[in-house]
Amino acid sequence: MLSARLGSFQYGVAVAAMALAAGFCTPAMAADMGRGYVMPKYGPQSMQVAEFASGWYLRGDIGYRYNKMSDLVTQPMAVARGIKDHVAVGGGVGYKYEWLRADVTLDYGLRTSVSGDGGGVVGRYDGKIDSLTALFNGYVDLGDWGGLTPYIGAGIGVSRDNVSELNGVAGWRRIERWDLAWAAMAGASIQIMPQLSLDVGYRYLRLGDALADDAAGNRIRFKGLTSQEVRVGLRFMID
């Protein structure tokens, strides 16, 4: 009888000890959960909407062009002297997918002086030329190097090189003409805001030829217009 009572007493003590331990553990677990564990929530309010980026972007650029003219073709023949450097501005719209980009751009090269030594009656040609260039461009981003993303690219399109003045030529008139244009570029971009990147780059641009006629119907061709351009621009990602 004494052993039975002693066994019951020991059983009661064990149950009480387990209950007391559970009472101490519960606040500790709750505190731990409050510090590092978030209870799952269910229902419409628990759904998280992932950030959506469309991939489309707008761009604006300004550049300084170091120009070159390969030849000046006239009747009688003339010798090209050169074309002055000038500023170009442009913009476009594009799409980015991972490390590939593509955009369509429109650039305007401000009027600049062009000249050549004429033969025969004409002693010298002096004129002004401006250009409007539309290109489809593709780029490959070469990874992220501490926030700096280098790239290479190429473009193809058309250019209209417009003769706006031509001194020393009687009765001249310009000829509206679109010519094949192409470009090769390299540079780097850096993200300065979540949706805004600064782009600094180099571009070689082939602009084609500019044409005009004189009073006698002789063709004047400013041939092989090209530029090496240093460009700075901004790209804005559209959400």
C-alpha positions in Angstrom: 0.0 0.0 0.0 2.8 2.4 0.8 4.6 1.7 -2.4 1.4 2.3 -4.4 0.9 5.7 -2.7 4.5 6.6 -3.3 4.1 5.7 -7.0 1.0 7.9 -7.3 2.9 10.8 -5.6 5.8 10.5 -8.0 3.5 10.4 -11.0 1.8 13.6 -9.8 5.1 15.3 -9.3 6.2 14.4 -12.8 3.0 15.7 -14.4 3.3 19.0 -12.4 6.9 19.4 -13.5 6.0 18.9 -17.1 3.2 21.5 -16.9 5.5 24.0 -15.2 8.2 23.5 -17.9 5.6 24.0 -20.6 4.5 27.2 -18.9 8.0 28.5 -19.0 8.8 27.4 -22.5 5.7 28.9 -24.1 6.7 32.6 -23.5 10.2 31.9 -24.6 9.0 30.3 -27.8 6.7 33.2 -28.4 9.5 35.7 -27.8 11.7 33.7 -30.3 8.9 33.7 -32.8 8.5 37.5 -32.4 12.2 38.0 -33.0 12.8 35.7 -36.0 9.7 34.0 -37.1 6.7 35.4 -38.9 3.5 33.4 -38.8 2.1 32.8 -42.2 -1.0 34.8 -43.2 -3.6 33.6 -45.5 -6.2 35.3 -47.6 -6.1 38.1 -50.3 -4.1 40.5 -48.1 -1.2 38.0 -47.8 -0.6 37.9 -51.6 2.5 39.8 -52.7 2.6 41.5 -56.1 5.9 41.1 -57.8 7.5 44.3 -59.2 6.8 44.5 -62.9 9.3 46.0 -65.4 8.2 46.3 -69.0 11.7 46.3 -70.5 11.0 49.4 -72.6 13.1 52.6 -72.3 13.4 56.1 -73.6 16.8 57.7 -74.3 18.2 61.1 -75.0 21.8 61.8 -76.2 24.1 64.7 -77.0 27.4 64.2 -78.8 30.4 66.0 -80.4 31.3 64.8 -83.9 34.7 64.8 -85.4 33.9 64.9 -89.0 35.6 63.8 -92.2 34.9 64.1 -95.9 36.6 61.7 -98.3 36.2 63.7 -101.6 34.5 66.5 -103.4 33.3 65.6 -106.8 32.3 68.4 -109.2 32.4 69.3 -112.9 35.2 70.5 -113.4 36.9 68.5 -110.7 37.6 69.9 -107.3 39.7 68.9 -104.3 38.0 68.5 -100.9 39.5 70.7 -98.2 37.5 69.4 -95.2 34.4 69.6 -93.0 34.3 71.2 -89.5 33.4 69.4 -86.3 30.0 70.0 -84.8 27.4 69.0 -82.2 24.6 66.4 -82.6 21.5 65.7 -80.5 19.1 62.8 -80.6 16.7 60.5 -78.9 14.9 57.2 -79.3 12.9 54.3 -77.8 14.2 50.8 -77.1 13.7 47.5 -75.4 16.0 45.7 -73.0 15.9 41.9 -72.3 18.6 40.7 -69.9 21.9 41.4 -71.5 20.5 42.4 -74.9 19.2 45.8 -76.0 17.7 47.2 -79.2 16.5 50.7 -80.0 15.5 53.1 -82.8 17.1 56.5 -82.7 16.8 59.8 -84.6 19.8 62.1 -84.5 20.3 65.6 -85.8 23.7 67.0 -86.6 23.7 70.8 -86.5 24.9 72.8 -89.5 28.6 72.8 -90.1 31.0 74.3 -92.7 32.4 72.3 -95.6 34.8 73.5 -98.2 36.9 72.5 -101.2 39.2 74.0 -103.9 37.4 74.2 -107.3 38.8 73.9 -110.8 38.2 76.0 -113.8 36.0 79.0 -113.2 35.1 78.2 -109.6 38.0 79.0 -107.3 36.6 77.6 -104.0 33.5 75.9 -102.7 32.2 76.9 -99.3 29.0 75.5 -97.9 27.0 74.4 -94.9 25.8 70.8 -94.3 23.5 69.4 -91.6 22.3 65.8 -91.2 19.3 63.8 -90.0 20.0 60.2 -89.3 17.6 57.3 -88.4 19.1 54.1 -87.1 18.0 50.7 -85.8 20.6 49.7 -83.2 21.5 46.5 -81.3 23.7 46.2 -78.2 25.3 43.5 -76.1 25.9 44.3 -72.4 29.1 42.8 -71.1 28.3 42.2 -67.5 28.1 44.3 -64.4 31.5 45.4 -63.1 30.9 47.2 -59.8 27.8 49.0 -61.1 29.5 49.8 -64.4 28.1 48.0 -67.5 30.2 48.1 -70.6 28.6 47.4 -74.0 29.2 47.1 -77.7 26.8 47.7 -80.5 26.0 48.4 -84.2 23.3 50.1 -86.1 22.0 50.5 -89.7 19.6 53.0 -91.2 19.4 56.0 -93.4 20.8 59.6 -93.4 19.8 62.8 -95.1 22.8 65.1 -95.5 21.4 68.5 -96.4 23.4 71.3 -98.2 21.9 74.5 -96.8 24.3 77.1 -98.2 26.8 76.9 -101.1 28.9 80.1 -101.8 30.8 80.5 -105.0 28.4 78.5 -107.1 25.9 80.3 -109.4 22.3 79.1 -109.2 22.9 76.1 -106.9 20.2 74.0 -105.5 20.3 71.2 -103.0 19.1 67.7 -103.8 17.0 66.0 -101.2 18.5 62.5 -100.9 18.5 59.8 -98.2 21.6 57.6 -98.2 22.6 54.4 -96.4 24.0 55.0 -92.9 25.6 52.6 -90.4 27.3 52.9 -87.0 29.5 51.0 -84.6 29.6 51.9 -81.0 31.1 51.0 -77.6 30.7 52.5 -74.2 29.5 51.9 -70.6 26.5 52.8 -68.6 26.0 53.3 -64.9 22.7 53.2 -63.0 22.3 56.4 -61.1 18.6 55.9 -60.0 16.4 52.8 -60.0 15.0 53.6 -63.5 17.7 56.0 -64.8 21.1 55.2 -66.3 23.9 57.4 -67.5 25.5 56.3 -70.8 28.9 57.5 -72.0 30.2 56.1 -75.3 32.0 56.3 -78.6 30.3 56.0 -82.0 31.6 55.7 -85.6 29.0 56.9 -88.0 28.9 56.7 -91.7 26.6 59.4 -93.1 26.9 59.0 -96.8 27.0 61.8 -99.4 25.4 65.3 -99.8 24.4 66.5 -103.2 23.8 69.8 -105.0 23.5 71.1 -108.6 24.8 74.3 -110.1 23.0 76.5 -112.7 24.4 74.5 -115.6 23.1 71.2 -114.1 26.5 70.0 -113.0 26.4 67.7 -110.0 28.3 68.7 -106.8 28.9 65.7 -104.5 30.3 66.0 -100.9 31.3 62.4 -100.7 32.1 60.0 -97.9 30.9 62.0 -94.9 31.8 60.2 -91.7 32.1 61.1 -88.0 33.7 59.8 -84.9 31.5 60.9 -82.0 31.8 61.1 -78.3 28.3 60.8 -76.7 26.7 61.3 -73.3 23.1 60.3 -72.7 20.4 59.1 -70.3 18.2 56.0 -70.5 14.9 55.9 -68.6 13.3 52.5 -68.0 9.5 52.5 -68.4 7.5 50.5 -65.8 
